[in-house]
């Protein structure tokens, strides 16, 4: 499982011109699911993101977590994180999970974050989404769950 995360002052996602999710201060998470991913990856990555210290303390150091700042999370499904561009001119998505596997894990990830007490908003799996965000910093990280 891969996550491209951005620390944001605000973020929102629209589908067909309607806002379906928005947050204030927090993390915008673009979530990619690979064909080998399981609930173990969901648990590991959600725990990691909630406790990752990427928010500044009073001294300007990245020392606070999403939980520490009462932050929120906007979670967007993003199969293109598994795009392999090394060969040819068109990305291969062979390592991305098929929708029948990816969608339940995506929904499980959202539920897992909410069960941990974090307000979570999301996009619509498989939809053509427009994401707007105000990256704070800018701060952007790429995380990947451990290999099975």
N, C-alpha and C positions, 0 to 999 in steps of 0.2 A: 504494500500500500504506500502510495506517495502523496505528500501534501506540500503544495506551494503555499506558504502562508505570508500574509502581509499584515503588519501592525497598522491599524486604521483609526482615524478619528470618527469615520462613519463609512458605511457601505450599504449598497442596496442592489437588488436584482429585479429585473422586470421580465415578464413573458407576455407577448402580444400587447405591449404597451401598458400593462398593469403591474404595479409593484407587488411582488409575491413574498419578498423578504427584505428586511432592513435592520441594521443595528447602529448603535452609537460606537463609543470607544470599544475596541476589541480586536479580534483577528478575523480577517477574511481568509477562508481556507478553501483552496481549490484541491479537491480530493480525487485522486486517481486510484482505481482498483484493478489489480492484476489478477490473472487467472489462478494464481496460487494462493491468493489472500483468503484469510479465514477470520472468524470471530476473535481469534487471538490478536490479529493485527488491528482489528477495531479497538479492542481494549488497550493495547499498547500505545497506539497512536493518539487516541483520545486522552488518555492519561498524560502522555508526554506534552500534548498541546496545552492542556489546561494548566500544567505546572511549569511550563517553559518560561524562564525569566527573561522576557524581552521588553518589558515596560520599565521606564526610568523611575528611579527613586528620587528623593529630594536632592541628592548629590549629582543627578544626571547620569547615573550608572544603570545599565540594564540589570536590575536586581529584583523586579517584581513580576509576578505571574498574572495571568488572566484573572485568576481567583482573587489575587491581592488587590486588583484595581476594579473589582466588580465589573469586569468586561464581559462582552457578549461575543458570540461567534456566528458568522455567516458562512454556511457550508455549501459549496457549489460542486456538483459532480463534474469531473474533468478528465475524460478518458484520454485526451491528447497528451497528458503527462506521461503516458506510456508510448508515445510516438517515438520510433527509432528512425533518426534521420541520417544515420551513418552511410548508408548505401543508397545509390540512386538519387532521384530528385523529388520523390514523393515519400512521405513518412509511412512506415509500416506500423500497424497497430496490433500486431500478432500477440504482444504480451499483455494487452488490455483484456480484462474479463469481459465476457459477453454480457449483454444487459440482463439476462435471466439470473446471472450470478451477482453482477455488480449492483443492481438496484436494491436487493435485500440487504447487502452489506452497507450500502450508502445510508439506507434508512436506519439500520442498526447503529451506525456511527452517530447519526443525529440523536437517536434515542439515548445512546450511551452518554453523550455530552450532557443532555438534559437531566438524566438520572444523577449526574454528578453535580447538579445544582447550577449549571451554566445556562443562561438564556441563549437559545440557538434559533437562528432563522435559516432558511434554506431556499435553494432554487427548486426547479422542477426537473426531475431526472429525465434526461433525453430531450428536453425542450431546447428551442433556440432562445438562449437567454442573453440579456444585456446587463452586464455588471458594471456598476459605478462605485468607485471607492476613492477615499482620500487617504493615501498612504502617509502614515505619520513617521517621519524620519528622513528619508524613506528607510523602512526596515522590512526586509524580505528574506525568508529562509526557505530552503528545500529540505524536507525530512522524508525519510523512508523507513518503514518498519523493518525490523531485523528479518533476515532470510529464514524461511521455515526450516 
